Amino acid sequence: MPHCVALGCHYNTKKNRNTQVSLHRFPNEKKVRAQWERAVGRIHLPKNPYLCSQHFSTEDYESFVRAQLMKELTGGRYPRKLKLNAVPTIFPHKALRTSGSQQLIKSVLD
């Protein structure tokens, strides 16, 4: 069952079936894939890793109007498409880890 490989993210297709969150495969193009791997910050990734849409900003997607129109016309689900050069930038777990480390250092120094 596909799931998001970002640390601290609990999205998977089985549990979150009826949400607006979607999964995106890591790109095959080596340069962009390397950027995704650095952004995720994990050393070991599964053979076919995915990231969920929660890690991308709205600017990373092609026109939202197109996806919304197709959804209305077909009456079904029409996933938003990432731009070819999109790189994930939203990782709440990194902010939590950094702020926790800063608080620990501050308490030791005080």
N, CA, C and O of each residue as an XYZ file, in Angstrom:
440
protein
N       0.846     -1.172      0.000
C       0.000      0.000      0.000
C       0.901      1.248      0.000
O       1.716      1.412      0.907
N       0.765      2.122     -0.999
C       1.611      3.322     -1.045
C       1.383      4.230      0.167
O       0.274      4.341      0.689
N       2.464      4.869      0.591
C       2.395      5.807      1.700
C       3.431      6.899      1.499
O       4.350      6.750      0.694
N       3.283      7.986      2.221
C       4.216      9.099      2.146
C       5.482      8.743      2.921
O       5.406      8.252      4.047
N       6.662      8.995      2.309
C       7.928      8.614      2.943
C       8.512      9.715      3.828
O       9.559      9.513      4.443
N       7.862     10.869      3.904
C       8.377     11.947      4.750
C       8.282     11.542      6.218
O       7.258     11.024      6.662
N       9.349     11.781      6.961
C       9.352     11.466      8.387
C       8.270     12.256      9.094
O       8.120     13.457      8.866
N       7.530     11.599      9.937
C       6.483     12.261     10.696
C       5.166     12.397      9.959
O       4.185     12.848     10.551
N       5.107     12.026      8.699
C       3.868     12.110      7.929
C       3.195     10.736      7.962
O       3.835      9.715      7.710
N       1.935     10.725      8.267
C       1.226      9.453      8.420
C       0.221      9.197      7.312
O      -0.718      8.421      7.492
N       0.407      9.838      6.174
C      -0.541      9.641      5.074
C      -0.299      8.295      4.388
O       0.835      7.960      4.045
N      -1.369      7.533      4.193
C      -1.309      6.348      3.340
C      -2.654      6.212      2.643
O      -3.666      6.719      3.125
N      -2.659      5.533      1.518
C      -3.857      5.478      0.687
C      -5.006      4.723      1.335
O      -6.167      5.009      1.041
N      -4.716      3.781      2.195
C      -5.780      2.990      2.810
C      -6.554      3.798      3.845
O      -7.785      3.796      3.843
N      -5.840      4.486      4.728
C      -6.489      5.230      5.802
C      -7.090      6.560      5.336
O      -8.064      7.032      5.923
N      -6.531      7.160      4.307
C      -6.926      8.503      3.904
C      -7.601      8.533      2.532
O      -7.401      9.469      1.757
N      -8.375      7.541      2.246
C      -8.985      7.372      0.927
C      -9.877      8.536      0.499
O      -9.845      8.919     -0.670
N     -10.654      9.097      1.385
C     -11.624     10.129      1.013
C     -11.158     11.542      1.345
O     -11.974     12.396      1.691
N      -9.879     11.792      1.245
C      -9.354     13.126      1.515
C      -8.918     13.782      0.204
O      -8.905     13.143     -0.848
N      -8.566     15.045      0.283
C      -8.081     15.783     -0.887
C      -6.573     15.605     -1.079
O      -5.994     16.164     -2.012
N      -5.946     14.839     -0.210
C      -4.509     14.615     -0.286
C      -4.219     13.544     -1.339
O      -4.923     12.539     -1.432
N      -3.177     13.777     -2.124
C      -2.803     12.814     -3.159
C      -1.334     12.439     -3.013
O      -0.560     13.165     -2.389
N      -0.959     11.317     -3.584
C       0.433     10.871     -3.554
C       1.108     11.146     -4.890
O       0.485     11.062     -5.948
N       2.395     11.477     -4.821
C       3.182     11.748     -6.020
C       4.442     10.889     -5.984
O       5.170     10.878     -4.991
N       4.686     10.176     -7.069
C       5.909      9.373     -7.173
C       7.122     10.274     -7.303
O       7.044     11.371     -7.856
N       8.227      9.800     -6.793
C       9.471     10.531     -6.994
C       9.772     10.567     -8.490
O       9.539      9.579     -9.187
N      10.285     11.684     -8.991
C      10.550     11.785    -10.434
C      11.690     10.869    -10.869
O      12.551     10.504    -10.068
N      11.682     10.508    -12.139
C      12.756      9.682    -12.698
C      13.970     10.517    -13.089
O      15.094     10.016    -13.095
N      13.747     11.782    -13.414
C      14.842     12.663    -13.839
C      15.806     12.833    -12.654
O      15.397     13.255    -11.573
N      17.074     12.503    -12.866
C      18.044     12.387    -11.763
C      18.234     13.667    -10.956
O      18.310     13.614     -9.728
N      18.312     14.807    -11.620
C      18.569     16.064    -10.914
C      17.410     16.416     -9.976
O      17.629     16.766     -8.816
N      16.189     16.323    -10.480
C      15.018     16.655     -9.662
C      14.824     15.607     -8.567
O      14.450     15.943     -7.443
N      15.077     14.341     -8.891
C      14.953     13.283     -7.889
C      15.917     13.524     -6.729
O      15.551     13.350     -5.566
N      17.137     13.920     -7.045
C      18.123     14.205     -6.003
C      17.657     15.362     -5.118
O      17.888     15.349     -3.909
N      17.003     16.358     -5.711
C      16.471     17.476     -4.924
C      15.375     16.992     -3.979
O      15.314     17.419     -2.826
N      14.515     16.107     -4.462
C      13.454     15.547     -3.604
C      14.074     14.752     -2.462
O      13.641     14.874     -1.316
N      15.083     13.938     -2.764
C      15.723     13.117     -1.732
C      16.371     13.990     -0.660
O      16.264     13.695      0.531
N      17.050     15.074     -1.083
C      17.649     15.994     -0.112
C      16.567     16.669      0.735
O      16.730     16.830      1.944
N      15.471     17.058      0.097
C      14.388     17.732      0.818
C      13.766     16.820      1.872
O      13.454     17.267      2.975
N      13.588     15.549      1.535
C      12.995     14.587      2.463
C      13.941     14.327      3.629
O      13.502     14.197      4.772
N      15.218     14.251      3.347
C      16.209     14.083      4.405
C      16.335     12.679      4.962
O      16.846     12.493      6.067
N      15.882     11.701      4.221
C      16.019     10.307      4.668
C      17.172      9.651      3.929
O      17.413      9.931      2.754
N      17.876      8.780      4.626
C      19.012      8.086      4.025
C      18.550      6.917      3.171
O      19.018      6.748      2.045
N      17.643      6.115      3.694
C      17.151      4.940      2.974
C      15.700      5.157      2.562
O      14.838      5.456      3.388
N      15.456      5.002      1.280
C      14.094      5.144      0.762
C      13.660      3.828      0.139
O      14.499      3.052     -0.319
N      12.357      3.568      0.116
C      11.888      2.350     -0.558
C      12.181      2.410     -2.059
O      12.561      3.455     -2.587
N      12.004      1.298     -2.722
C      12.290      1.220     -4.154
C      11.475      2.230     -4.956
O      12.020      2.881     -5.847
N      10.203      2.374     -4.667
C       9.327      3.316     -5.363
C       8.710      4.289     -4.357
O       7.562      4.111     -3.950
N       9.464      5.316     -3.953
C       8.969      6.216     -2.915
C       7.911      7.204     -3.424
O       7.894      7.570     -4.600
N       7.038      7.623     -2.513
C       6.003      8.603     -2.790
C       6.051      9.702     -1.739
O       6.479      9.479     -0.607
N       5.607     10.890     -2.130
C       5.367     11.978     -1.181
C       3.934     12.435     -1.358
O       3.410     12.431     -2.472
N       3.302     12.826     -0.275
C       1.926     13.294     -0.396
C       1.900     14.789     -0.708
O       2.892     15.499     -0.544
N       0.753     15.232     -1.156
C       0.582     16.617     -1.602
C       0.745     17.632     -0.474
O       0.883     18.826     -0.742
N       0.733     17.187      0.776
C       0.901     18.099      1.904
C       2.300     18.712      1.964
O       2.522     19.674      2.700
N       3.244     18.164      1.196
C       4.623     18.653      1.226
C       4.951     19.593      0.064
O       6.107     19.967     -0.134
N       3.924     19.969     -0.699
C       4.106     20.866     -1.837
C       3.232     22.093     -1.666
O       2.138     22.011     -1.109
N       3.714     23.229     -2.145
C       2.915     24.458     -2.095
C       1.998     24.517     -3.315
O       2.190     23.770     -4.275
N       1.022     25.386     -3.280
C       0.090     25.510     -4.407
C       0.805     25.936     -5.680
O       0.349     25.606     -6.775
N       1.909     26.657     -5.567
C       2.671     27.092     -6.741
C       3.377     25.929     -7.440
O       3.796     26.064     -8.589
N       3.512     24.802     -6.765
C       4.173     23.635     -7.346
C       3.278     22.878     -8.324
O       3.742     21.979     -9.024
N       2.009     23.235     -8.372
C       1.056     22.523     -9.221
C       0.718     23.323    -10.470
O       0.749     24.553    -10.476
N       0.391     22.579    -11.535
C      -0.122     23.224    -12.726
C      -1.461     23.854    -12.368
O      -2.013     23.574    -11.304
N      -1.971     24.676    -13.220
C      -3.182     25.440    -12.971
C      -4.252     24.635    -12.238
O      -4.698     23.592    -12.716
N      -4.652     25.133    -11.076
C      -5.678     24.476    -10.279
C      -7.028     24.538    -10.987
O      -7.861     23.646    -10.821
N      -7.245     25.589    -11.776
C      -8.505     25.763    -12.486
C      -8.753     24.588    -13.425
O      -9.876     24.093    -13.523
N      -7.714     24.147    -14.108
C      -7.843     23.019    -15.038
C      -8.295     21.754    -14.300
O      -9.214     21.070    -14.751
N      -7.663     21.447    -13.185
C      -8.011     20.246    -12.416
C      -9.440     20.344    -11.895
O     -10.192     19.371    -11.938
N      -9.807     21.519    -11.405
C     -11.157     21.709    -10.876
C     -12.202     21.555    -11.981
O     -13.247     20.940    -11.768
N     -11.923     22.111    -13.154
C     -12.845     22.003    -14.284
C     -13.018     20.553    -14.715
O     -14.139     20.102    -14.951
N     -11.909     19.819    -14.819
C     -11.979     18.409    -15.212
C     -12.756     17.597    -14.175
O     -13.512     16.692    -14.528
N     -12.571     17.916    -12.930
C     -13.299     17.215    -11.864
C     -14.805     17.432    -12.016
O     -15.594     16.496    -11.886
N     -15.191     18.672    -12.292
C     -16.607     18.991    -12.462
C     -17.184     18.352    -13.724
O     -18.310     17.856    -13.706
N     -16.421     18.361    -14.818
C     -16.902     17.800    -16.085
C     -17.057     16.284    -16.031
O     -18.026     15.734    -16.556
N     -16.111     15.620    -15.403
C     -16.134     14.159    -15.371
C     -16.927     13.618    -14.191
O     -17.318     12.451    -14.184
N     -17.163     14.459    -13.196
C     -17.886     14.014    -12.021
C     -17.061     13.098    -11.135
O     -17.572     12.524    -10.173
N     -15.807     12.966    -11.456
C     -14.934     12.086    -10.676
C     -13.760     12.835    -10.104
O     -13.757     14.063    -10.014
N     -12.787     12.084     -9.727
C     -11.576     12.654     -9.137
C     -10.584     12.946    -10.244
O     -10.293     12.081    -11.071
N     -10.074     14.144    -10.260
C      -9.052     14.519    -11.238
C      -7.881     15.079    -10.456
O      -7.943     16.214     -9.982
N      -6.816     14.307    -10.312
C      -5.702     14.753     -9.462
C      -4.963     15.953    -10.042
O      -4.814     16.097    -11.256
N      -4.512     16.797     -9.140
C      -3.683     17.923     -9.565
C      -2.341     17.382    -10.036
O      -1.858     16.373     -9.524
N      -1.751     18.044    -10.998
C      -0.486     17.589    -11.553
C       0.635     18.527    -11.122
O       0.521     19.747    -11.235
N       1.724     17.935    -10.626
C       2.883     18.736    -10.235
C       3.603     19.267    -11.465
O       3.625     18.621    -12.513
N       4.191     20.450    -11.327
C       5.046     20.978    -12.378
C       6.294     20.107    -12.442
O       6.671     19.482    -11.451
N       6.932     20.066    -13.602
C       8.101     19.196    -13.781
C       9.255     19.547    -12.853
O      10.018     18.668    -12.453
N       9.390     20.824    -12.507
C      10.513     21.243    -11.655
C      10.126     21.408    -10.187
O      10.886     21.986     -9.410
N       8.954     20.908     -9.801
C       8.478     21.052     -8.416
C       9.355     20.259     -7.454
O       9.732     19.118     -7.720
N       9.666     20.893     -6.332
C      10.454     20.257     -5.275
C       9.692     20.450     -3.963
O       9.248     21.560     -3.672
N       9.533     19.400     -3.174
C       8.801     19.534     -1.909
C       9.535     20.458     -0.941
O      10.759     20.403     -0.819
N       8.771     21.304     -0.257
C       9.382     22.262      0.673
C       8.695     22.314      2.031
O       9.192     22.975      2.942
N       7.570     21.635      2.187
C       6.810     21.731      3.430
C       6.990     20.446      4.246
O       6.455     19.389      3.911
N       7.764     20.579      5.328
C       8.055     19.433      6.195
C       7.945     19.879      7.652
O       8.943     20.260      8.263
N       6.748     19.834      8.202
C       6.556     20.287      9.589
C       7.445     19.566     10.595
O       7.843     20.165     11.594
N       7.769     18.292     10.358
C       8.591     17.544     11.313
C       9.982     18.142     11.441
O      10.587     18.053     12.510
N      10.505     18.749     10.385
C      11.831     19.367     10.456
C      11.810     20.585     11.361
O      12.746     20.806     12.129
N      10.754     21.372     11.277
C      10.626     22.559     12.130
C      10.516     22.153     13.589
O      11.108     22.796     14.456
N       9.770     21.100     13.870
C       9.621     20.631     15.249
C      10.946     20.130     15.805
O      11.289     20.403     16.955
N      11.689     19.394     14.984
C      12.961     18.849     15.430
C      13.951     19.975     15.696
O      14.675     19.940     16.691
N      13.991     20.983     14.809
C      14.912     22.099     14.960
C      14.571     22.917     16.196
O      15.462     23.258     16.974
N      13.290     23.238     16.388
C      12.924     24.048     17.547
C      13.173     23.286     18.845
O      13.564     23.890     19.843
N      12.958     21.983     18.850
C      13.236     21.176     20.032
C      14.718     21.163     20.367
O      15.091     21.247     21.537
N      15.555     21.059     19.363
C      17.005     21.070     19.564
C      17.453     22.425     20.088
O      18.300     22.506     20.977
N      16.876     23.500     19.526
C      17.242     24.839     19.977
C      16.839     25.053     21.424
O      17.582     25.678     22.181
N      15.673     24.546     21.829
C      15.244     24.682     23.211
C      16.139     23.895     24.153
O      16.440     24.358     25.253
N      16.562     22.729     23.739
C      17.446     21.899     24.557
C      18.793     22.606     24.748
O      19.315     22.668     25.860
N      19.344     23.134     23.664
C      20.630     23.837     23.747
C      20.500     25.066     24.655
O      21.367     25.323     25.491
N      19.418     25.816     24.482
C      19.210     27.012     25.306
C      19.115     26.654     26.785
O      19.683     27.350     27.627
N      18.399     25.569     27.114
C      18.247     25.190     28.523
C      19.585     24.720     29.111
O      19.841     24.923     30.298
N      20.422     24.107     28.305
C      21.733     23.665     28.790
C      22.644     24.864     29.026
O      23.402     24.893     29.995
N      22.569     25.856     28.137
C      23.422     27.029     28.246
C      22.984     27.974     29.363
O      23.807     28.708     29.911
N      21.711     27.962     29.701
C      21.204     28.882     30.733
C      21.546     28.447     32.113
O      21.187     29.119     33.079
